[in-house]
Amino acid sequence: MTKLSIKETQNPAILKFEFPEYIIKSQSFEYKNIDEAKNSPLAQQLFYLPFVKTVFISGNFIAIERYNIVQWDDVKGAVAEQIETYVQNGGVILNFSESEIRKQPITIYAESTPNPAVLKFVANKLLTTKTAEFKNIDETVASPLAKELFKFPYVKELFMDENYISVTKYTSVEWQEISNEIRSFIKEYIENGHEIINESLLVTIPKNEKQQIANFDNLDTTSQQIINILEEYVKPAVQADGGNILFDSYDEAEKRVKVVLQGACSGCPSSTFTLKNGIENMLKDMLKDEGIKVEAINA
């Protein structure tokens, strides 16, 4: 019997149900309701569950976004069992072959960020359920799209999260000279059904691992409090600006908090101000400790 792996994502409302093999290799699908899911009998069946808001099918997984009427801990086992039974009984996941997949219209728009060297290219569909940062072409094993983007000589770094790609450029060019070219390339690449990212190939990074529940439970109380504050109050704001922030460490003796800045936040001229006058003051206030200091590590 097909056994699914249940994986959390950075969005607590979305859970991934991973298959041991690919279910589709060159395209991704997102369904908002049962009518949109006409080409996926499995997605249609899942929409009969009252808490299912969105169904994503891509690569080796099915991801489901839930409404807030339930918590995943209460229903994830039953959902996994339903999918496993459906597939075991010969149920169809997608009712056409990959060769019959027609080009899907994709919208990509460029959005400025606080970092003048970074532009955020936003899609009208989910690109990834995990954040992924690429400093150079050698790090793009998991993402064919990132590899292709690095072939543009002005692309310095890339950061992917949910429905957008943050592109960091070299200073030798201006955005008005290159933004349309990048936008058009990403749009055409996705419309033609090329693989965006294989999340199973993303290298596990120690600084990311600290955010995971298993490791979180092993941290000291203050570190856990800091992570919770960053996740709830800081991360949504920096993600909206095309970046990300990760907890690295807390030194109890020096009361020093080290964080990792990614995407548009990395190297941003305003990041120092944000760290000192925003995040540091917030931690001082919420932890009731004026000795707290925040320091950024260049990701």
C-alpha positions as CSV (number, residue, x, y, z in Angstrom):
1,M,0.0,0.0,0.0
2,T,1.2,3.5,-0.8
3,K,2.4,5.2,2.4
4,L,2.3,8.9,2.5
5,S,4.7,11.1,4.5
6,I,3.0,14.1,6.2
7,K,5.2,17.2,6.2
8,E,4.5,20.6,7.7
9,T,5.2,23.7,5.7
10,Q,6.0,27.3,6.7
11,N,2.4,28.1,6.4
12,P,0.6,26.4,9.3
13,A,-2.6,26.2,7.3
14,I,-0.9,24.1,4.6
15,L,0.1,20.5,5.0
16,K,1.9,18.3,2.5
17,F,1.2,14.7,1.8
18,E,4.2,13.3,0.1
19,F,4.3,10.2,-2.1
20,P,7.4,8.0,-2.4
21,E,7.4,8.7,-6.1
22,Y,6.5,11.5,-8.5
23,I,2.8,11.8,-9.4
24,I,3.5,14.5,-12.0
25,K,6.9,15.8,-13.1
26,S,6.5,18.9,-15.3
27,Q,3.5,20.8,-14.0
28,S,1.8,22.1,-10.9
29,F,-1.9,22.5,-10.2
30,E,-3.8,24.7,-7.8
31,Y,-7.5,24.2,-7.2
32,K,-9.6,26.7,-5.2
33,N,-12.9,24.8,-5.4
34,I,-14.5,21.6,-6.7
35,D,-15.4,23.1,-10.1
36,E,-11.8,24.1,-10.8
37,A,-10.7,20.5,-10.0
38,K,-12.5,18.9,-13.0
39,N,-9.2,17.3,-14.2
40,S,-8.4,15.8,-10.8
41,P,-10.9,13.3,-9.4
42,L,-8.9,13.1,-6.2
43,A,-8.9,16.9,-5.6
44,Q,-12.7,16.8,-6.2
45,Q,-13.1,14.2,-3.5
46,L,-11.0,16.1,-1.1
47,F,-13.2,19.2,-1.5
48,Y,-16.0,17.2,0.1
49,L,-14.1,17.6,3.3
50,P,-15.6,20.8,4.8
51,F,-12.2,22.2,6.0
52,V,-10.4,22.0,2.6
53,K,-9.8,25.4,1.2
54,T,-7.2,24.8,-1.5
55,V,-5.6,21.7,-3.1
56,F,-2.1,21.8,-4.7
57,I,-0.7,18.9,-6.8
58,S,2.9,19.1,-7.8
59,G,5.9,16.8,-8.1
60,N,5.6,14.0,-5.5
61,F,3.1,15.7,-3.2
62,I,-0.5,16.9,-2.6
63,A,-0.7,19.9,-0.4
64,I,-3.9,21.0,1.3
65,E,-4.7,24.4,2.7
66,R,-7.3,24.2,5.5
67,Y,-9.9,26.6,6.8
68,N,-9.5,27.5,10.5
69,I,-12.5,25.4,11.6
70,V,-10.1,22.6,12.4
71,Q,-6.5,22.0,13.4
72,W,-4.3,19.7,11.3
73,D,-3.4,17.6,14.4
74,D,-7.1,16.6,14.6
75,V,-7.6,15.5,10.9
76,K,-4.2,14.9,9.2
77,G,-4.2,11.2,9.9
78,A,-7.6,10.7,8.5
79,V,-6.8,12.8,5.4
80,A,-3.6,10.8,4.7
81,E,-5.6,7.5,5.1
82,Q,-8.3,8.7,2.7
83,I,-5.7,9.6,0.1
84,E,-3.8,6.3,0.6
85,T,-7.0,4.3,0.3
86,Y,-8.1,6.2,-2.8
87,V,-4.8,5.5,-4.6
88,Q,-4.6,1.9,-3.4
89,N,-8.1,1.3,-4.9
90,G,-7.0,2.6,-8.3
91,G,-8.4,6.1,-8.0
92,V,-7.2,8.7,-10.6
93,I,-5.2,11.6,-9.3
94,L,-5.1,13.5,-12.6
95,N,-7.2,12.3,-15.5
96,F,-4.9,13.2,-18.4
97,S,-1.3,12.4,-19.4
98,E,1.5,14.9,-19.1
99,S,1.7,15.1,-22.9
100,E,-1.9,16.4,-22.9
101,I,-1.3,19.2,-20.4
102,R,-2.0,22.5,-22.1
103,K,-0.2,25.6,-21.3
104,Q,-1.7,27.4,-18.3
105,P,-1.8,31.2,-18.3
106,I,0.4,32.6,-15.6
107,T,0.6,36.1,-14.3
108,I,3.9,37.5,-13.1
109,Y,4.3,41.0,-11.8
110,A,7.3,42.8,-10.3
111,E,7.2,44.4,-6.9
112,S,9.8,46.6,-5.3
113,T,11.3,45.9,-1.9
114,P,13.1,48.0,0.7
115,N,16.3,46.7,-0.8
116,P,17.1,48.6,-4.0
117,A,19.2,45.6,-5.3
118,V,16.2,43.2,-5.0
119,L,13.0,43.0,-7.0
120,K,10.2,40.5,-6.1
121,F,8.6,38.7,-8.9
122,V,5.1,37.5,-7.8
123,A,3.1,34.7,-9.5
124,N,-0.6,34.0,-9.4
125,K,0.1,30.4,-8.2
126,L,2.0,28.5,-5.6
127,L,5.7,28.0,-6.5
128,T,7.0,26.3,-3.4
129,T,5.9,25.3,0.1
130,K,9.4,25.8,1.5
131,T,11.7,28.8,1.5
132,A,14.8,28.3,-0.7
133,E,17.8,30.6,-1.0
134,F,20.4,30.3,-3.8
135,K,23.7,32.2,-3.5
136,N,25.1,31.0,-6.8
137,I,24.4,28.5,-9.6
138,D,26.2,25.7,-7.8
139,E,23.5,25.7,-5.1
140,T,20.6,25.2,-7.6
141,V,20.5,21.4,-7.7
142,A,16.9,21.5,-6.4
143,S,15.6,24.2,-8.7
144,P,15.9,24.1,-12.5
145,L,14.3,27.5,-12.6
146,A,16.9,29.0,-10.3
147,K,19.6,27.4,-12.4
148,E,18.2,29.1,-15.6
149,L,17.9,32.4,-13.9
150,F,21.6,32.4,-12.9
151,K,22.5,32.2,-16.6
152,F,21.5,35.9,-16.8
153,P,24.8,37.7,-16.1
154,Y,23.2,40.3,-13.9
155,V,21.5,37.8,-11.4
156,K,23.5,37.7,-8.2
157,E,21.3,35.8,-5.8
158,L,17.8,34.2,-5.6
159,F,15.2,33.6,-2.9
160,M,11.9,31.6,-3.3
161,D,9.0,31.5,-1.0
162,E,5.4,30.5,-1.7
163,N,4.3,32.5,-4.8
164,Y,7.3,34.7,-5.4
165,I,11.0,34.9,-6.4
166,S,13.2,37.6,-5.0
167,V,16.0,38.4,-7.5
168,T,19.2,40.2,-6.3
169,K,21.0,42.0,-9.1
170,Y,24.6,43.2,-9.5
171,T,25.0,47.0,-9.3
172,S,26.3,47.2,-12.9
173,V,22.7,47.3,-14.3
174,E,19.5,49.1,-13.4
175,W,16.1,47.4,-12.9
176,Q,14.4,49.3,-15.7
177,E,16.9,47.6,-18.1
178,I,16.3,44.0,-17.0
179,S,13.0,43.6,-15.0
180,N,10.8,43.0,-18.1
181,E,13.2,40.4,-19.4
182,I,13.3,38.5,-16.1
183,R,9.5,38.7,-15.7
184,S,8.9,37.4,-19.2
185,F,11.3,34.6,-18.8
186,I,9.8,33.4,-15.5
187,K,6.2,33.6,-17.0
188,E,7.2,31.6,-20.1
189,Y,9.2,29.1,-18.1
190,I,6.2,28.3,-15.8
191,E,3.6,28.4,-18.5
192,N,5.6,25.8,-20.5
193,G,5.3,23.4,-17.5
194,H,9.0,23.2,-16.6
195,E,9.9,22.1,-13.1
196,I,10.3,25.0,-10.7
197,I,11.7,23.3,-7.7
198,N,12.1,19.8,-6.3
199,E,11.6,20.3,-2.6
200,S,12.9,16.8,-1.7
201,L,16.3,17.9,-3.0
202,L,16.6,21.0,-0.9
203,V,19.6,20.6,1.4
204,T,18.8,20.6,5.1
205,I,20.5,23.6,6.6
206,P,21.3,23.7,10.3
207,K,19.9,27.2,10.8
208,N,16.6,26.1,9.2
209,E,16.5,23.0,11.4
210,K,16.3,25.0,14.5
211,Q,12.9,26.2,13.5
212,Q,11.6,22.7,13.3
213,I,9.4,21.4,16.1
214,A,11.7,18.5,17.1
215,N,14.7,20.8,17.6
216,F,12.6,23.7,18.9
217,D,11.7,21.5,22.0
218,N,15.4,21.1,22.8
219,L,16.1,24.8,23.0
220,D,16.1,26.9,26.2
221,T,13.0,28.8,27.2
222,T,14.3,32.2,26.1
223,S,15.3,30.9,22.6
224,Q,11.9,29.4,22.2
225,Q,10.3,32.7,23.2
226,I,12.5,34.6,20.7
227,I,11.6,32.2,17.9
228,N,7.9,32.6,18.7
229,I,8.1,36.4,18.6
230,L,10.1,36.3,15.3
231,E,7.6,33.9,13.7
232,E,4.5,35.7,14.8
233,Y,5.5,39.4,14.6
234,V,8.5,39.8,12.4
235,K,8.5,37.1,9.8
236,P,5.2,38.1,8.1
237,A,6.5,41.6,7.6
238,V,9.8,40.6,6.1
239,Q,8.2,38.0,3.9
240,A,5.9,40.7,2.5
241,D,9.1,42.6,1.6
242,G,10.5,39.6,-0.3
243,G,12.8,38.3,2.5
244,N,13.0,36.0,5.4
245,I,14.4,36.0,8.9
246,L,15.7,32.9,10.8
247,F,16.7,32.5,14.4
248,D,20.4,31.4,14.7
249,S,21.3,31.5,18.4
250,Y,20.9,33.2,21.8
251,D,23.9,33.8,24.1
252,E,22.5,34.0,27.6
253,A,25.7,35.5,29.1
254,E,25.9,38.3,26.5
255,K,22.1,38.4,25.9
256,R,22.9,38.5,22.2
257,V,20.4,37.2,19.7
258,K,21.8,36.2,16.3
259,V,19.5,36.1,13.3
260,V,20.0,35.2,9.6
261,L,18.5,37.5,7.0
262,Q,17.6,36.1,3.6
263,G,16.3,37.4,0.3
264,A,15.6,41.1,0.1
265,C,16.6,41.5,3.8
266,S,20.1,40.3,3.2
267,G,22.4,43.3,2.5
268,C,19.5,45.7,2.6
269,P,20.6,49.2,3.6
270,S,17.7,49.6,6.0
271,S,18.2,46.2,7.7
272,T,20.5,47.6,10.4
273,F,17.9,50.2,11.3
274,T,15.2,47.6,11.3
275,L,17.2,45.2,13.5
276,K,18.1,47.9,16.1
277,N,15.0,50.0,16.2
278,G,12.4,47.4,15.3
279,I,13.3,43.8,16.2
280,E,15.7,44.6,19.1
281,N,13.2,47.0,20.8
282,M,10.4,44.5,20.3
283,L,12.4,41.7,22.0
284,K,13.4,44.0,24.8
285,D,9.8,44.9,25.4
286,M,8.3,41.5,25.1
287,L,11.0,39.7,27.0
288,K,11.2,42.5,29.7
289,D,14.9,42.7,29.3
290,E,16.7,45.9,28.2
291,G,20.0,44.1,27.8
292,I,18.9,42.2,24.7
293,K,21.1,42.8,21.6
294,V,20.3,41.7,18.1
295,E,22.9,40.9,15.5
296,A,22.5,39.8,11.9
297,I,24.5,37.1,10.3
298,N,25.0,37.5,6.5
299,A,23.2,34.4,5.1
